[in-house]
Amino acid sequence: MKYRQLDKITSLEPGKRITAERTLRADEEYLLDHFPRFPVMPGVMMLEALHQAAIWLIRSGDDFQTPLVLLREVRGVKFGDFLAPHEKLEITAEAIKTDGNFVTVKATAQKEGRVTVTARLILEKCKTPDPARLETDEDVRRRTEEQFHELFGAGLAEI
């Protein structure tokens, strides 16, 4: 993932609630264009941080059995503040509704107690379209779980 928007998970109730952090580094490539004299994290990247937290929330809730978690809809997006280099984004995502394979997540990011972005995300849990004999779903599931452990530490796997 080229633009990983989470540095670490600070708390996790699998499938229910997750909190994570993201500190904006001054050397991030997209800051050269957004904006050269007033570098701030693009709103779409803040929204992506919410999205990535929601994915880990859902995947942890079914013990990484769902190979794909797709973003289907974003509702009620509101931006409240900029995020400049060296500032920390605190992300919270909470599952508020499950309807079959669809999960609605309420997500918020803040810095120093001020909201930077909020949204409701609707995500779908699904399998790959590949035939079972190829074992693509199992491969994706295994890689996802490995990435989770690499990115967020083995301690969270015991939750």
C-alpha positions in Angstrom: 0.0 0.0 0.0 1.8 3.1 -1.2 -0.2 5.6 1.0 -0.6 3.9 4.3 -2.6 6.3 6.4 -2.2 4.6 9.8 0.9 4.5 11.8 -0.4 2.4 14.7 -3.6 1.1 16.3 -4.0 2.3 19.9 -7.1 0.3 20.8 -9.2 -2.3 19.2 -12.5 -4.1 20.0 -12.6 -6.4 17.0 -15.6 -5.7 14.8 -16.8 -3.0 17.1 -14.4 -0.1 17.6 -10.9 0.9 16.6 -8.7 3.9 17.4 -5.5 4.6 15.5 -2.9 7.4 15.0 -1.3 9.0 11.9 1.4 11.6 12.1 1.9 13.6 9.0 5.6 13.6 8.0 7.0 16.7 6.3 8.7 14.7 3.6 5.6 13.1 2.2 5.6 13.3 -1.6 2.2 14.7 -2.1 2.9 17.7 0.1 5.1 19.1 -2.6 2.0 20.0 -4.6 -0.5 20.4 -1.7 0.4 23.2 -1.2 4.1 24.3 -1.5 3.8 27.3 0.8 1.1 25.9 3.0 1.6 22.1 3.1 -1.5 20.3 4.5 -2.8 16.7 4.2 -5.3 16.5 1.4 -8.8 15.9 2.5 -9.0 12.7 0.4 -6.0 11.4 2.4 -7.7 12.1 5.7 -10.8 10.3 4.4 -8.5 7.4 3.3 -7.3 7.2 7.0 -10.9 6.7 8.1 -11.4 4.1 5.4 -8.2 2.2 6.3 -9.2 2.1 10.0 -12.7 0.9 9.0 -11.1 -2.0 7.0 -9.0 -3.1 9.9 -12.0 -2.9 12.2 -14.0 -5.2 9.9 -11.2 -7.6 9.2 -10.4 -8.0 12.8 -14.1 -8.7 13.6 -14.2 -11.9 11.6 -10.7 -13.0 12.4 -9.4 -12.0 8.9 -11.7 -14.5 7.2 -13.1 -11.9 4.7 -10.5 -11.5 1.9 -11.9 -8.3 0.5 -13.5 -5.3 2.2 -14.7 -2.8 -0.4 -15.8 0.8 0.1 -19.2 1.1 -1.4 -20.4 4.5 -0.2 -19.4 7.5 1.8 -22.0 9.7 3.4 -22.1 12.9 5.4 -18.4 13.9 4.9 -17.5 17.0 6.9 -14.1 18.6 7.1 -13.3 20.7 10.0 -9.6 21.5 10.2 -6.2 21.2 8.3 -3.5 18.8 9.2 0.0 20.2 8.8 3.3 18.3 9.0 4.3 16.9 12.4 0.6 17.0 13.6 -1.0 13.8 14.7 -4.4 12.6 13.5 -6.4 10.5 16.0 -8.8 8.3 14.2 -11.8 6.5 15.6 -14.1 4.1 13.7 -17.1 2.4 15.1 -19.4 -0.2 13.5 -22.9 1.1 13.8 -24.9 -1.3 11.6 -24.4 -4.6 9.9 -26.8 -5.8 7.2 -25.6 -9.1 5.6 -22.2 -8.4 4.1 -22.6 -4.6 4.4 -21.2 -2.8 7.4 -21.8 0.9 8.2 -19.0 2.6 10.1 -19.1 6.0 11.8 -15.6 7.4 11.6 -13.9 10.6 12.9 -10.4 12.0 12.8 -9.2 14.7 15.2 -6.1 16.7 16.0 -5.6 18.1 19.5 -9.3 17.6 20.2 -10.5 19.5 17.0 -12.3 17.5 14.3 -10.6 17.3 11.0 -13.0 15.0 9.2 -16.1 12.9 9.9 -18.0 10.4 7.7 -20.2 7.4 7.5 -18.7 4.6 5.4 -20.5 1.7 4.0 -18.3 -1.2 3.3 -18.9 -4.6 1.8 -17.3 -7.9 2.9 -16.8 -10.2 0.0 -14.7 -12.9 -1.6 -12.6 -12.7 -4.8 -14.3 -13.9 -8.0 -11.5 -16.5 -8.5 -12.4 -20.2 -8.5 -11.8 -21.9 -5.1 -9.2 -24.2 -6.6 -6.8 -21.3 -7.0 -7.0 -20.6 -3.2 -6.9 -16.8 -3.9 -9.2 -16.0 -0.9 -6.9 -18.0 1.4 -3.8 -16.3 0.0 -5.4 -12.8 0.4 -6.6 -13.7 3.9 -3.1 -14.9 5.0 -1.4 -11.8 3.5 -3.8 -9.5 5.1 -3.3 -11.0 8.5 0.5 -10.9 8.1 0.2 -7.2 7.1 -1.8 -6.5 10.2 0.8 -8.1 12.4 3.6 -6.2 10.6 1.9 -2.9 10.7 0.4 -3.0 14.1 2.3 -5.5 16.2 1.8 -9.0 17.4 0.2 -7.8 20.7 -3.0 -6.8 18.9 -3.4 -10.3 17.5 -4.2 -11.5 21.1 -7.1 -9.2 21.4 
